Amino acid sequence: MGTLQILFLIVIWVLPAILFINTYCKMDKKEQQELKNEFKNPFALFGVGFVVIGLLLFSSGYISSLKLPQHIGAIMVVTSWFTTSIVSRKRKKVSFVTSIALMLLGVIGIAVYSCLI
């Protein structure tokens, strides 16, 4: 792996962490507690956490030419996609048609990704 690839990997993993910590430290105590409570919610893990970590893993695998992190990242993003569409439907935030359309887009994404492998 080249120096530029290693530099990109460090930037895509460290920069978001530094920005998050910086933003967290600037919050007042009430906002920090609200954020902690939000992270305890399983929907935050499957909705946002899987997307962020999945995209980071996918990008890391793509940059380093390793297939395993790339596949794990893609699986995490698709899992989050389906979870978000199902939970949004159950919470009545989106209509049935929108939920089905989101799931269909997820299936199309899986098909396209599997063809590109």
ChimeraX commands (.cxc) that place a marker at each C-alpha (Angstrom):
marker #1 position 0.00,0.00,0.00 radius 0.5
marker #1 position 1.37,3.39,-0.96 radius 0.5
marker #1 position 1.93,6.41,1.22 radius 0.5
marker #1 position -0.92,8.31,-0.39 radius 0.5
marker #1 position -3.35,5.48,0.31 radius 0.5
marker #1 position -2.28,5.35,3.95 radius 0.5
marker #1 position -2.69,9.12,4.18 radius 0.5
marker #1 position -6.22,8.93,2.75 radius 0.5
marker #1 position -7.14,6.14,5.18 radius 0.5
marker #1 position -5.91,8.18,8.13 radius 0.5
marker #1 position -7.81,11.24,6.94 radius 0.5
marker #1 position -11.15,9.47,6.38 radius 0.5
marker #1 position -11.04,7.81,9.83 radius 0.5
marker #1 position -9.38,10.47,11.98 radius 0.5
marker #1 position -10.90,13.67,10.58 radius 0.5
marker #1 position -14.55,12.77,11.34 radius 0.5
marker #1 position -13.56,11.61,14.83 radius 0.5
marker #1 position -11.74,14.86,15.54 radius 0.5
marker #1 position -14.64,16.93,14.21 radius 0.5
marker #1 position -17.13,14.94,16.31 radius 0.5
marker #1 position -15.06,15.32,19.49 radius 0.5
marker #1 position -14.59,19.02,18.82 radius 0.5
marker #1 position -18.34,19.53,18.33 radius 0.5
marker #1 position -19.12,17.44,21.42 radius 0.5
marker #1 position -16.76,19.51,23.58 radius 0.5
marker #1 position -18.40,22.75,22.41 radius 0.5
marker #1 position -21.86,21.54,23.50 radius 0.5
marker #1 position -23.25,22.48,26.88 radius 0.5
marker #1 position -23.95,19.75,29.44 radius 0.5
marker #1 position -27.64,19.45,28.53 radius 0.5
marker #1 position -26.91,18.92,24.84 radius 0.5
marker #1 position -24.19,16.39,25.70 radius 0.5
marker #1 position -26.65,14.41,27.81 radius 0.5
marker #1 position -29.25,14.50,25.01 radius 0.5
marker #1 position -26.63,13.18,22.59 radius 0.5
marker #1 position -25.70,10.37,24.98 radius 0.5
marker #1 position -29.37,9.43,25.32 radius 0.5
marker #1 position -29.76,9.47,21.54 radius 0.5
marker #1 position -26.81,7.09,21.12 radius 0.5
marker #1 position -28.44,4.66,23.55 radius 0.5
marker #1 position -31.38,4.37,21.16 radius 0.5
marker #1 position -30.99,1.25,18.94 radius 0.5
marker #1 position -32.43,3.15,15.99 radius 0.5
marker #1 position -29.46,5.53,16.15 radius 0.5
marker #1 position -27.11,2.56,15.89 radius 0.5
marker #1 position -28.87,0.93,12.95 radius 0.5
marker #1 position -29.99,4.15,11.28 radius 0.5
marker #1 position -26.97,6.38,11.44 radius 0.5
marker #1 position -24.16,4.34,12.96 radius 0.5
marker #1 position -24.25,1.55,10.40 radius 0.5
marker #1 position -24.33,4.02,7.51 radius 0.5
marker #1 position -21.37,6.04,8.76 radius 0.5
marker #1 position -19.21,3.07,9.74 radius 0.5
marker #1 position -20.30,1.13,6.64 radius 0.5
marker #1 position -19.34,3.96,4.31 radius 0.5
marker #1 position -16.01,4.37,6.09 radius 0.5
marker #1 position -15.30,0.64,5.78 radius 0.5
marker #1 position -16.39,0.60,2.14 radius 0.5
marker #1 position -14.17,3.59,1.35 radius 0.5
marker #1 position -11.26,2.07,3.25 radius 0.5
marker #1 position -11.60,-1.19,1.33 radius 0.5
marker #1 position -11.82,0.66,-1.96 radius 0.5
marker #1 position -8.77,2.82,-1.24 radius 0.5
marker #1 position -6.66,-0.07,0.04 radius 0.5
marker #1 position -7.91,-2.51,-2.63 radius 0.5
marker #1 position -9.07,-4.95,0.03 radius 0.5
marker #1 position -12.37,-6.64,-0.74 radius 0.5
marker #1 position -13.36,-7.76,2.79 radius 0.5
marker #1 position -13.80,-4.28,4.32 radius 0.5
marker #1 position -15.53,-3.21,1.13 radius 0.5
marker #1 position -18.07,-6.04,1.39 radius 0.5
marker #1 position -18.62,-5.57,5.12 radius 0.5
marker #1 position -19.21,-1.85,4.56 radius 0.5
marker #1 position -21.70,-2.51,1.78 radius 0.5
marker #1 position -23.58,-5.02,3.94 radius 0.5
marker #1 position -23.73,-2.52,6.80 radius 0.5
marker #1 position -25.11,0.23,4.56 radius 0.5
marker #1 position -27.76,-2.08,3.08 radius 0.5
marker #1 position -28.73,-3.34,6.56 radius 0.5
marker #1 position -29.14,0.23,7.71 radius 0.5
marker #1 position -31.17,1.06,4.61 radius 0.5
marker #1 position -33.66,-1.74,5.27 radius 0.5
marker #1 position -33.81,-1.08,9.01 radius 0.5
marker #1 position -34.46,2.61,8.48 radius 0.5
marker #1 position -37.22,1.99,5.94 radius 0.5
marker #1 position -38.94,-0.59,8.17 radius 0.5
marker #1 position -38.70,1.51,11.35 radius 0.5
marker #1 position -39.85,4.64,9.52 radius 0.5
marker #1 position -42.85,2.72,8.24 radius 0.5
marker #1 position -43.72,1.41,11.70 radius 0.5
marker #1 position -43.41,4.92,13.17 radius 0.5
marker #1 position -45.74,6.17,10.42 radius 0.5
marker #1 position -43.16,8.69,9.21 radius 0.5
marker #1 position -43.37,7.47,5.61 radius 0.5
marker #1 position -46.15,5.92,3.60 radius 0.5
marker #1 position -46.30,2.26,2.64 radius 0.5
marker #1 position -45.45,3.07,-0.99 radius 0.5
marker #1 position -42.40,5.11,0.04 radius 0.5
marker #1 position -41.20,2.31,2.32 radius 0.5
marker #1 position -41.57,-0.27,-0.47 radius 0.5
marker #1 position -39.79,2.09,-2.90 radius 0.5
marker #1 position -36.88,2.47,-0.48 radius 0.5
marker #1 position -36.61,-1.29,-0.08 radius 0.5
marker #1 position -36.75,-1.73,-3.85 radius 0.5
marker #1 position -33.93,0.79,-4.25 radius 0.5
marker #1 position -31.95,-1.22,-1.68 radius 0.5
marker #1 position -32.48,-4.42,-3.66 radius 0.5
marker #1 position -31.43,-2.64,-6.86 radius 0.5
marker #1 position -28.33,-1.35,-5.05 radius 0.5
marker #1 position -27.47,-4.89,-3.94 radius 0.5
marker #1 position -27.90,-6.17,-7.50 radius 0.5
marker #1 position -25.71,-3.44,-8.96 radius 0.5
marker #1 position -23.04,-3.96,-6.30 radius 0.5
marker #1 position -23.00,-7.72,-6.85 radius 0.5
marker #1 position -22.61,-7.18,-10.61 radius 0.5
marker #1 position -19.64,-4.87,-10.04 radius 0.5
marker #1 position -17.75,-7.37,-7.88 radius 0.5
marker link #1:1,2 radius 0.2
marker link #1:2,3 radius 0.2
marker link #1:3,4 radius 0.2
marker link #1:4,5 radius 0.2
marker link #1:5,6 radius 0.2
marker link #1:6,7 radius 0.2
marker link #1:7,8 radius 0.2
marker link #1:8,9 radius 0.2
marker link #1:9,10 radius 0.2
marker link #1:10,11 radius 0.2
marker link #1:11,12 radius 0.2
marker link #1:12,13 radius 0.2
marker link #1:13,14 radius 0.2
marker link #1:14,15 radius 0.2
marker link #1:15,16 radius 0.2
marker link #1:16,17 radius 0.2
marker link #1:17,18 radius 0.2
marker link #1:18,19 radius 0.2
marker link #1:19,20 radius 0.2
marker link #1:20,21 radius 0.2
marker link #1:21,22 radius 0.2
marker link #1:22,23 radius 0.2
marker link #1:23,24 radius 0.2
marker link #1:24,25 radius 0.2
marker link #1:25,26 radius 0.2
marker link #1:26,27 radius 0.2
marker link #1:27,28 radius 0.2
marker link #1:28,29 radius 0.2
marker link #1:29,30 radius 0.2
marker link #1:30,31 radius 0.2
marker link #1:31,32 radius 0.2
marker link #1:32,33 radius 0.2
marker link #1:33,34 radius 0.2
marker link #1:34,35 radius 0.2
marker link #1:35,36 radius 0.2
marker link #1:36,37 radius 0.2
marker link #1:37,38 radius 0.2
marker link #1:38,39 radius 0.2
marker link #1:39,40 radius 0.2
marker link #1:40,41 radius 0.2
marker link #1:41,42 radius 0.2
marker link #1:42,43 radius 0.2
marker link #1:43,44 radius 0.2
marker link #1:44,45 radius 0.2
marker link #1:45,46 radius 0.2
marker link #1:46,47 radius 0.2
marker link #1:47,48 radius 0.2
marker link #1:48,49 radius 0.2
marker link #1:49,50 radius 0.2
marker link #1:50,51 radius 0.2
marker link #1:51,52 radius 0.2
marker link #1:52,53 radius 0.2
marker link #1:53,54 radius 0.2
marker link #1:54,55 radius 0.2
marker link #1:55,56 radius 0.2
marker link #1:56,57 radius 0.2
marker link #1:57,58 radius 0.2
marker link #1:58,59 radius 0.2
marker link #1:59,60 radius 0.2
marker link #1:60,61 radius 0.2
marker link #1:61,62 radius 0.2
marker link #1:62,63 radius 0.2
marker link #1:63,64 radius 0.2
marker link #1:64,65 radius 0.2
marker link #1:65,66 radius 0.2
marker link #1:66,67 radius 0.2
marker link #1:67,68 radius 0.2
marker link #1:68,69 radius 0.2
marker link #1:69,70 radius 0.2
marker link #1:70,71 radius 0.2
marker link #1:71,72 radius 0.2
marker link #1:72,73 radius 0.2
marker link #1:73,74 radius 0.2
marker link #1:74,75 radius 0.2
marker link #1:75,76 radius 0.2
marker link #1:76,77 radius 0.2
marker link #1:77,78 radius 0.2
marker link #1:78,79 radius 0.2
marker link #1:79,80 radius 0.2
marker link #1:80,81 radius 0.2
marker link #1:81,82 radius 0.2
marker link #1:82,83 radius 0.2
marker link #1:83,84 radius 0.2
marker link #1:84,85 radius 0.2
marker link #1:85,86 radius 0.2
marker link #1:86,87 radius 0.2
marker link #1:87,88 radius 0.2
marker link #1:88,89 radius 0.2
marker link #1:89,90 radius 0.2
marker link #1:90,91 radius 0.2
marker link #1:91,92 radius 0.2
marker link #1:92,93 radius 0.2
marker link #1:93,94 radius 0.2
marker link #1:94,95 radius 0.2
marker link #1:95,96 radius 0.2
marker link #1:96,97 radius 0.2
marker link #1:97,98 radius 0.2
marker link #1:98,99 radius 0.2
marker link #1:99,100 radius 0.2
marker link #1:100,101 radius 0.2
marker link #1:101,102 radius 0.2
marker link #1:102,103 radius 0.2
marker link #1:103,104 radius 0.2
marker link #1:104,105 radius 0.2
marker link #1:105,106 radius 0.2
marker link #1:106,107 radius 0.2
marker link #1:107,108 radius 0.2
marker link #1:108,109 radius 0.2
marker link #1:109,110 radius 0.2
marker link #1:110,111 radius 0.2
marker link #1:111,112 radius 0.2
marker link #1:112,113 radius 0.2
marker link #1:113,114 radius 0.2
marker link #1:114,115 radius 0.2
marker link #1:115,116 radius 0.2
marker link #1:116,117 radius 0.2
view
